[in-house]
Amino acid sequence: MKPKIQVMAKYSKKSQEKVKENMEEMKEGKLKTGTGKKVTSRKQAIAIGLSEARKEGAKVPKQKESSDAKKSTSKKNS
């Protein structure tokens, strides 16, 4: 039998609440992007929620570097 290991939460309660609020807004059709268009993607809603939580100072892991940024730097180096 494996011992139970406690894992710290990756996201704070505040950031989880923000994402939950944004998901509900998206389902209602009220969530908008920065350009004013309606959010249709679940991933977009999560990203917006985490971004807003980050601005409010909640515990959110750092953003990963986009794949486009990695590609452009690798081209420059070669």
C-alpha positions as CSV (number, residue, x, y, z in Angstrom):
1,M,0.0,0.0,0.0
2,K,1.4,3.4,-1.0
3,P,1.7,6.1,1.6
4,K,-0.5,9.2,1.0
5,I,1.6,12.2,-0.1
6,Q,0.2,15.7,0.3
7,V,0.7,17.8,-2.7
8,M,0.5,21.6,-2.5
9,A,-2.1,23.2,-4.7
10,K,-0.6,24.6,-7.9
11,Y,-3.2,27.4,-8.0
12,S,-4.5,29.4,-5.0
13,K,-8.2,29.4,-4.1
14,K,-8.4,33.0,-5.4
15,S,-7.2,32.0,-8.8
16,Q,-9.4,28.9,-8.9
17,E,-12.4,31.2,-8.1
18,K,-11.5,33.6,-10.9
19,V,-11.3,30.8,-13.4
20,K,-14.6,29.4,-12.2
21,E,-16.2,32.8,-12.6
22,N,-14.8,33.2,-16.2
23,M,-16.0,29.7,-17.2
24,E,-19.5,30.6,-16.0
25,E,-19.4,33.9,-17.9
26,M,-18.2,32.1,-21.1
27,K,-21.1,29.6,-20.8
28,E,-23.5,32.5,-20.5
29,G,-21.9,34.3,-23.5
30,K,-20.8,37.3,-21.5
31,L,-17.0,36.8,-21.5
32,K,-15.1,38.9,-24.0
33,T,-11.5,39.0,-25.2
34,G,-9.4,42.1,-25.1
35,T,-10.5,43.0,-28.6
36,G,-14.2,42.7,-27.6
37,K,-15.0,39.4,-29.3
38,K,-16.9,36.7,-27.6
39,V,-14.8,33.9,-26.0
40,T,-15.7,30.5,-27.4
41,S,-12.8,28.3,-26.3
42,R,-12.6,26.7,-22.8
43,K,-8.8,27.2,-22.9
44,Q,-9.3,30.9,-23.7
45,A,-11.6,31.3,-20.6
46,I,-9.0,29.6,-18.4
47,A,-6.2,31.8,-19.7
48,I,-8.2,34.9,-19.1
49,G,-9.1,33.8,-15.6
50,L,-5.5,33.0,-14.7
51,S,-4.3,36.3,-16.2
52,E,-6.8,38.3,-14.1
53,A,-5.9,36.4,-11.0
54,R,-2.2,37.1,-11.7
55,K,-2.9,40.8,-11.9
56,E,-4.8,40.7,-8.6
57,G,-1.7,39.1,-7.0
58,A,-3.0,35.5,-6.6
59,K,-0.6,32.5,-6.5
60,V,-0.4,31.4,-10.1
61,P,2.6,29.7,-11.7
62,K,4.6,31.6,-14.3
63,Q,3.4,31.6,-17.9
64,K,5.2,29.1,-20.1
65,E,7.1,30.5,-23.1
66,S,5.0,30.1,-26.2
67,S,6.1,27.7,-28.9
68,D,6.3,30.6,-31.5
69,A,8.8,32.4,-29.3
70,K,11.0,29.2,-29.0
71,K,10.9,28.7,-32.7
72,S,12.1,32.3,-33.5
73,T,15.0,32.1,-31.1
74,S,16.1,28.7,-32.4
75,K,16.2,30.1,-35.9
76,K,18.3,33.1,-34.9
77,N,20.8,30.8,-33.1
78,S,21.4,28.5,-36.0
